[in-house]
Amino acid sequence: MVLLDRLVTILGTYGTRLVGPRPAPDTVLRGVAVHDAADPEPEEADVLLAVGVQDPLAAVGLAERSRSLAVVVRTAREGGVDPHGEAAARAGSAGIALLTVDPSVSWGQVAGVVYGLVLEGGETEAGRGPADLPALADTIAARVGGPVAIEDPRLRVLAYSDRQAEADQARWDTILGRGVPEALQRHLEASGAIAHLASSAEPVFVPPEPELGLSGRTAVAVRVGREFMGSLWAVCDRPLDAERSALLTEGARTVALHLLRTRVSADLERQVESDLVSRLLEGAMDPTEAAGRLGLAATPHRVVALQAHTPDERHSATLMAFERATTGFGWSRPGRSTVFGSTVYTVLPCGADPSPAREWVTETARALPGHVVVNAGIGAPADLAGLSASRREADESLTLHAARPEGAAVAYDESWDDVLIHRLRMASASGRRPADGPVADLTRHDAEHGTHYARTLRAWLRAQGDPNAAAAELGVHPNTVRHRVRRMAEVAPLGLDQPRMRLALAIALEAYVPGE
């Protein structure tokens, strides 16, 4: 089952619009019926799909006869259904939610979403769609005769049964922390249980370990084909007998099918979200429409550009980052994401202070495997119409962070000077480096004679001609700086008394001469 309010919200992301007031938030849906023109009496169900009916008023009449709480109608009428018209008024007076489908959305797509939500209920990994893992865990626990937990490949808790009063301290720590504690993970790895789950479909028994608060466990891998999707753990003092072991293995197969359905639903939702965000960032979608379909508030947002890779493989890490960015609980997830090539772009509500965006990057990176390298850039705040510019700024900031990954994610509005210099360097790299000019002369002299004129000139310009400050940066005596400046003037015409020349020298040094 699912709440009607939730169905309205999810269908809204698929081009369906509610006509009239929003339904009561606690209205529960338990069944779906499809209109059959050959049947004079419509089937009774909470949701009626008025297939083949283009008149919304007629669709509401069918919903009244089938005692439905909601009716979905697909009409080609220009501008959709009048929210103040006769159909809307009749639906409102009857307490029926009238949902109109955009003509570009097929009935097959709408029916798939409605059936998946109403008949399978719950939430998906992305926060929307079918999942009832706790009920499944309860069923398996009753059959096996002990409390069970379902965990993902990284030993994070997905669901657990309701018989945990019989469990040990290690299970409680795992549930409260939403994942297996590190000390227990190390013990499971040392015992060979983790390796067994990764390579075998047979259950494995883990003996008690009192120092870790661990009583016995029997675990079995959850797989779809060859893919390891997680594990199912049952609390038991000794290895399960053949019958209960077979029941646990059968339960793992059921969990695998359930996780597969969840993933398919989540992937569909991610695809819809990704397409909407892509169009928004490219300026190909009306910002007001995007805000409504993506659930974005009319407040400043920033675009975060994130890349993740491992030394051996780039694309799988990118997909992991995108999956993490789109994992959450319904609309409480702050960002909306898409992926272009090897970059994940996320639109985050964030104003003048970029700290929330940096925290989001940190949390996303923390959820990825430890060997994954993450680089990120944060665009300046913008309204929804200006997000395409924020995306370009995020790209430039991402490039800076990739060049110095030891620091925090680069925010454009805090690093505009570095961005400008980076642009100059990129522009210089695309053309020929000047063979003549003071900076070229000084660098040649340094290479041929082992002098440090270019480095000294950079320090002198940064210090605005103060030999003491320049000397402090170089670690030499101020008289050394004065001497070098005099000798530099003999090598190349510097023109340090001219503001324009000083600016040109500073730009040339930043663009062509590697700094510290």
C-alpha positions in Angstrom: 0.0 0.0 0.0 1.0 3.6 -0.4 -0.4 7.0 0.7 -2.4 8.9 -1.9 -0.4 12.1 -1.2 2.8 10.1 -2.0 1.3 8.8 -5.3 0.5 12.4 -6.3 4.0 13.5 -5.5 5.7 10.7 -7.5 3.4 10.9 -10.5 4.2 14.7 -10.6 7.7 13.8 -11.6 6.4 11.8 -14.6 4.3 14.6 -16.1 1.0 14.1 -14.1 -0.8 17.1 -12.6 -3.2 17.2 -9.7 -6.4 19.2 -10.4 -7.9 20.7 -7.4 -6.9 20.5 -3.7 -4.3 18.1 -2.4 -5.8 15.0 -0.8 -5.6 14.3 2.9 -2.0 13.1 3.8 -3.2 10.0 5.5 -5.3 8.5 2.7 -4.1 4.9 2.0 -4.4 3.2 -1.4 -4.6 -0.6 -1.6 -5.8 -1.4 -5.1 -5.7 -0.3 -8.8 -8.2 -0.9 -11.6 -8.1 -0.2 -15.3 -11.2 1.1 -17.1 -12.6 -1.5 -19.5 -14.9 -0.1 -22.1 -16.5 -3.5 -22.7 -17.5 -3.8 -19.1 -20.6 -1.8 -18.1 -19.7 -1.8 -14.5 -16.2 -0.5 -13.5 -14.1 -2.6 -11.1 -14.0 -1.2 -7.6 -10.5 0.0 -6.6 -8.8 2.9 -4.8 -7.1 4.1 -8.0 -8.9 4.1 -11.4 -6.8 4.4 -14.6 -9.3 5.8 -17.0 -7.6 4.4 -20.1 -9.4 5.4 -23.4 -11.4 8.1 -21.6 -10.5 11.6 -22.8 -13.3 13.5 -21.1 -12.2 14.3 -17.5 -15.9 14.7 -16.4 -16.7 11.2 -17.7 -13.6 9.9 -15.9 -14.8 11.4 -12.6 -18.2 9.7 -13.1 -16.5 6.4 -13.6 -14.4 7.0 -10.4 -17.6 7.6 -8.5 -19.2 4.4 -9.7 -16.0 2.4 -8.8 -15.8 4.1 -5.4 -12.2 5.3 -6.2 -10.2 7.7 -4.2 -8.2 8.9 -7.3 -8.7 8.8 -11.0 -6.0 9.2 -13.6 -7.1 10.5 -17.0 -5.0 11.3 -20.1 -6.5 14.0 -22.3 -5.2 15.8 -25.4 -7.1 18.9 -24.5 -5.0 22.1 -24.9 -3.9 23.4 -21.6 -5.1 20.3 -19.7 -8.1 20.3 -17.4 -9.5 23.5 -16.1 -8.9 23.6 -12.3 -12.1 25.6 -11.9 -14.2 23.6 -14.4 -17.0 21.2 -13.9 -14.8 18.1 -13.7 -12.6 19.6 -11.0 -15.6 20.7 -9.0 -17.3 17.4 -9.2 -14.1 15.5 -8.2 -13.6 17.9 -5.3 -17.2 17.5 -4.0 -16.9 13.7 -4.3 -13.5 13.6 -2.5 -11.7 12.2 -5.5 -8.2 13.2 -6.6 -8.3 14.0 -10.3 -4.9 13.4 -11.9 -4.3 14.5 -15.5 -1.5 12.9 -17.5 0.6 14.9 -20.0 -0.1 13.6 -23.5 3.7 13.0 -24.0 3.6 10.3 -21.3 2.3 6.9 -22.3 -0.3 4.9 -20.4 2.2 2.1 -20.1 4.6 4.3 -18.2 1.9 5.7 -15.9 0.5 2.2 -15.2 3.9 0.9 -14.4 4.5 3.6 -11.8 1.0 3.3 -10.3 1.0 -0.5 -10.0 4.6 -0.5 -8.6 3.7 2.1 -5.9 0.3 0.9 -4.9 0.7 -2.9 -5.1 4.3 -3.1 -3.8 4.3 0.0 -1.6 7.1 1.4 0.6 10.2 3.3 -0.4 13.1 2.5 -2.7 16.8 3.1 -2.2 16.3 6.5 -3.9 13.4 7.2 -1.5 10.5 6.6 -3.9 9.0 3.3 -5.1 8.5 -0.3 -4.0 10.3 -1.7 -1.0 9.1 -3.6 2.1 12.3 -5.2 3.3 11.4 -5.0 7.0 8.3 -7.1 6.4 10.4 -9.6 4.4 12.9 -9.7 7.2 10.1 -10.5 9.7 8.9 -13.4 7.4 12.4 -14.9 7.1 13.0 -14.5 10.9 9.7 -16.4 11.6 10.7 -19.2 9.3 14.3 -19.5 10.5 13.5 -19.1 14.1 15.7 -16.2 15.1 16.2 -12.5 14.4 17.7 -11.6 11.0 19.2 -8.5 9.4 19.7 -7.7 5.7 22.9 -5.8 4.8 24.3 -4.3 1.6 27.8 -5.2 0.2 29.5 -2.7 2.5 27.8 -4.2 5.6 25.3 -1.3 6.0 21.9 -2.3 7.4 19.1 -2.3 4.9 16.4 -3.9 7.1 16.1 -6.0 10.2 13.3 -8.2 11.7 11.2 -7.3 14.8 12.7 -10.1 17.0 15.8 -8.2 18.0 15.1 -8.5 21.7 16.7 -11.9 21.3 19.8 -10.4 19.6 23.2 -9.7 21.1 25.1 -6.4 21.8 26.8 -6.6 18.4 23.5 -6.7 16.6 22.2 -3.7 18.6 25.4 -1.7 17.8 24.9 -2.6 14.2 21.3 -1.5 14.1 21.9 1.7 16.0 24.9 2.6 13.8 23.1 1.5 10.6 26.2 -0.6 9.8 28.6 -3.2 11.2 31.1 -1.6 13.7 34.7 -1.5 12.4 36.0 -3.8 15.0 33.4 -6.4 14.1 34.1 -5.9 10.4 37.8 -6.7 11.0 36.9 -9.8 12.9 34.6 -11.0 10.1 37.3 -10.4 7.6 39.9 -12.2 9.7 37.5 -15.2 10.2 37.1 -15.6 6.4 33.3 -14.9 6.5 33.5 -11.9 4.2 35.6 -13.7 1.6 33.2 -16.7 1.8 30.1 -14.5 1.2 31.9 -12.8 -1.8 32.6 -16.2 -3.5 30.0 -18.7 -2.4 26.3 -19.2 -2.3 26.5 -21.5 0.7 25.6 -20.3 4.2 28.6 -19.7 6.5 28.6 -20.0 10.4 30.5 -17.4 12.4 31.2 -18.7 16.0 30.5 -16.5 19.0 33.1 -13.9 20.0 32.2 -12.6 23.6 34.8 -9.8 23.5 32.9 -8.2 20.7 29.5 -8.9 22.1 28.9 -11.4 19.3 26.9 -14.5 19.6 26.8 -17.0 16.8 25.7 -16.0 13.3 24.8 -17.8 10.1 25.1 -15.7 7.0 24.3 -16.2 3.3 25.1 -14.1 0.3 22.3 -12.3 -1.6 23.0 -12.5 -5.3 21.4 -11.7 -8.7 23.3 -13.8 -11.2 27.0 -13.3 -10.4 26.5 -9.9 -8.8 26.9 -9.7 -5.0 24.1 -7.4 -3.7 24.4 -8.0 0.0 24.0 -10.6 2.7 21.4 -12.1 5.1 22.4 -12.7 8.7 20.6 -14.8 11.3 21.4 -14.9 15.0 22.0 -18.5 16.2 24.2 -20.1 18.8 25.2 -23.0 16.6 25.1 -23.8 12.9 21.6 -24.0 11.5 20.3 -27.5 10.7 19.7 -28.5 7.1 16.1 -27.4 7.0 16.6 -24.0 8.5 19.7 -23.5 6.4 17.7 -24.2 3.3 15.0 -21.7 4.5 17.7 -19.0 5.0 19.1 -19.6 1.5 15.6 -19.4 0.0 15.0 -16.2 1.9 18.3 -14.8 0.4 16.9 -15.5 -3.1 13.7 -13.7 -2.2 15.7 -10.7 -0.9 17.7 -10.7 -4.1 14.6 -10.4 -6.3 13.3 -7.7 -4.0 16.5 -5.7 -4.2 16.5 -6.1 -8.0 13.0 -4.7 -8.2 14.0 -1.9 -5.9 17.1 -1.1 -8.1 15.0 -1.1 -11.3 12.6 1.3 -9.7 15.3 3.5 -8.3 17.2 3.5 -11.6 14.0 4.6 -13.4 13.6 7.5 -11.0 17.2 8.4 -11.3 16.9 8.5 -15.1 13.9 10.8 -14.9 15.6 13.1 -12.4 18.8 13.1 -14.4 17.0 14.1 -17.6 15.2 17.0 -15.8 18.4 18.3 -14.2 20.3 18.0 -17.5 17.8 20.1 -19.3 17.7 22.7 -16.4 21.5 23.1 -16.5 21.6 23.4 -20.2 18.9 26.1 -20.1 16.6 23.9 -22.2 13.8 23.9 -19.6 11.6 26.5 -18.0 13.0 27.1 -14.5 9.5 27.2 -12.9 8.5 23.9 -14.5 11.8 22.4 -13.4 11.3 23.6 -9.8 7.8 22.0 -9.7 8.9 18.7 -11.1 12.1 18.4 -9.2 10.8 19.8 -5.9 13.3 22.7 -5.9 12.5 25.8 -3.8 12.7 29.3 -5.2 15.9 30.0 -3.2 19.5 30.4 -4.3 21.2 27.1 -5.4 24.7 26.1 -6.3 25.9 23.5 -8.8 28.4 21.0 -7.5 30.6 19.3 -10.1 32.1 16.0 -8.8 34.4 13.5 -10.3 35.3 10.2 -8.7 37.9 7.7 -10.0 40.3 5.0 -9.0 43.8 4.5 -10.3 42.6 1.7 -12.6 39.0 2.6 -13.5 37.2 5.9 -13.9 33.7 5.2 -15.0 32.5 2.7 -12.3 33.5 5.2 -9.6 31.5 7.9 -11.3 28.4 5.7 -11.4 28.9 4.9 -7.7 29.1 8.6 -6.9 25.9 9.3 -8.9 24.2 6.5 -7.1 25.2 7.9 -3.8 24.2 11.4 -4.8 20.7 10.2 -5.7 20.2 8.0 -2.6 18.0 9.4 0.1 14.6 9.4 1.6 12.0 11.1 -0.7 12.1 14.8 -0.9 14.2 15.2 2.2 17.3 14.6 0.0 18.7 18.1 -0.5 20.1 17.9 -4.1 18.9 16.8 -7.5 21.6 15.2 -9.7 22.6 14.2 -13.2 25.7 12.7 -14.8 27.5 14.0 -17.9 30.4 11.8 -19.1 32.7 11.4 -16.0 31.1 14.2 -14.0 28.2 14.2 -11.6 26.4 17.5 -11.3 24.2 18.2 -8.3 21.9 21.2 -7.7 22.0 22.0 -4.0 20.1 24.7 -2.1 22.9 26.9 -0.9 23.3 30.6 -0.4 26.3 32.9 0.1 28.0 30.5 2.5 29.4 27.4 0.5 29.8 25.4 3.7 26.7 23.2 3.2 27.9 22.3 -0.3 31.3 21.4 1.0 29.7 19.3 3.7 27.6 17.5 1.1 30.7 16.7 -0.9 32.4 15.4 2.2 29.5 13.1 3.1 29.2 11.9 -0.5 32.9 11.0 -0.6 32.8 9.3 2.8 30.1 6.9 1.5 32.4 5.8 -1.3 35.1 3.1 -1.0 38.3 4.4 0.6 40.5 4.0 -2.5 38.2 6.2 -4.6 39.6 9.7 -5.3 37.1 12.5 -5.3 37.5 16.0 -6.8 34.8 18.6 -6.7 34.1 22.2 -7.6 31.3 24.4 -6.4 29.7 27.1 -8.5 28.6 30.4 -7.2 25.0 30.8 -5.9 22.3 31.5 -8.5 18.6 31.4 -9.0 17.2 28.6 -11.0 17.4 30.6 -14.3 21.2 31.1 -13.7 22.2 27.6 -12.9 23.8 27.1 -16.3 26.4 29.7 -15.3 26.9 28.1 -11.9 27.6 24.9 -13.7 30.4 26.5 -15.8 31.8 27.9 -12.6 31.6 24.5 -11.0 33.6 23.0 -13.9 36.4 25.6 -13.6 36.5 25.1 -9.8 36.6 21.3 -10.3 39.7 21.7 -12.5 41.4 23.7 -9.8 40.6 21.1 -7.1 41.9 18.3 -9.4 45.2 20.2 -9.6 45.5 20.5 -5.8 43.3 17.6 -4.4 44.8 17.8 -0.9 42.5 20.8 -0.1 38.7 21.1 0.3 36.4 21.4 -2.6 36.9 24.7 -4.4 34.1 27.2 -4.3 34.1 29.6 -7.3 33.2 32.8 -5.4 36.0 32.2 -2.9 38.6 31.4 -5.5 37.8 33.7 -8.4 41.4 34.9 -8.5 42.7 31.3 -8.9 40.1 30.7 -11.6 41.2 33.8 -13.5 44.8 32.8 -13.4 43.9 29.3 -14.4 42.0 30.7 -17.5 45.2 32.6 -18.4 47.2 29.5 -18.1 44.8 27.5 -20.2 44.7 30.3 -22.9 48.5 30.4 -22.9 48.7 26.6 -23.3 46.5 26.7 -26.4 48.8 29.1 -28.2 52.6 29.6 -28.7 54.6 30.7 -25.8 56.2 34.1 -26.5 59.8 33.6 -27.5 60.6 37.3 -26.7 59.9 39.5 -23.8 61.4 40.1 -20.4 60.0 37.0 -18.8 61.2 34.8 -21.6 64.7 36.4 -21.4 64.8 35.9 -17.6 63.8 32.2 -17.7 66.4 31.5 -20.4 69.1 33.3 -18.3 68.1 31.2 -15.3 68.3 28.0 -17.2 71.7 28.9 -18.7 73.4 30.4 -15.7 71.6 28.9 -12.6 70.3 32.3 -11.5 66.9 32.9 -9.8 65.7 36.0 -11.6 62.2 34.9 -12.6 61.5 33.7 -9.0 62.8 36.9 -7.6 60.8 39.0 -9.9 57.6 37.1 -8.9 58.3 37.7 -5.2 59.2 41.4 -5.9 55.9 42.0 -7.8 53.9 40.2 -5.1 55.5 42.4 -2.4 54.7 45.5 -4.5 58.4 46.5 -4.7 59.2 46.0 -1.0 62.6 44.3 -0.9 62.1 43.3 2.8 58.9 41.4 2.1 60.3 39.9 -1.1 63.4 38.7 0.8 61.2 37.1 3.5 59.3 35.1 0.8 62.6 34.0 -0.8 64.5 33.4 2.4 67.4 35.7 1.5 68.7 39.1 2.6 67.0 42.3 1.3 70.3 43.4 -0.2 70.3 40.2 -2.3 66.9 41.2 -3.7 68.1 44.7 -4.5 71.2 43.2 -6.2 69.2 40.7 -8.3 66.7 43.4 -9.4 69.6 45.5 -10.7 71.2 42.6 -12.5 67.8 41.6 -14.0 67.5 45.0 -15.5 70.7 44.3 -17.4 69.4 41.1 -18.8 66.0 42.4 -19.9 64.1 45.7 -20.1 61.7 45.3 -17.2 60.1 48.8 -17.0 59.2 48.3 -13.3 58.4 51.9 -13.0 55.4 51.5 -15.4 52.2 50.1 -13.9 51.2 48.5 -17.2 54.5 46.7 -17.5 54.3 45.4 -13.9 50.8 44.0 -14.7 52.0 42.3 -17.9 55.0 40.9 -16.1 52.8 39.4 -13.3 50.5 37.9 -15.9 53.3 36.4 -17.9 54.9 34.9 -14.8 51.6 33.3 -13.7 50.8 32.0 -17.2 54.2 30.7 -18.3 56.5 30.2 -15.3 55.6 27.4 -12.8 55.1 28.8 -9.3 55.4 27.3 -5.9 
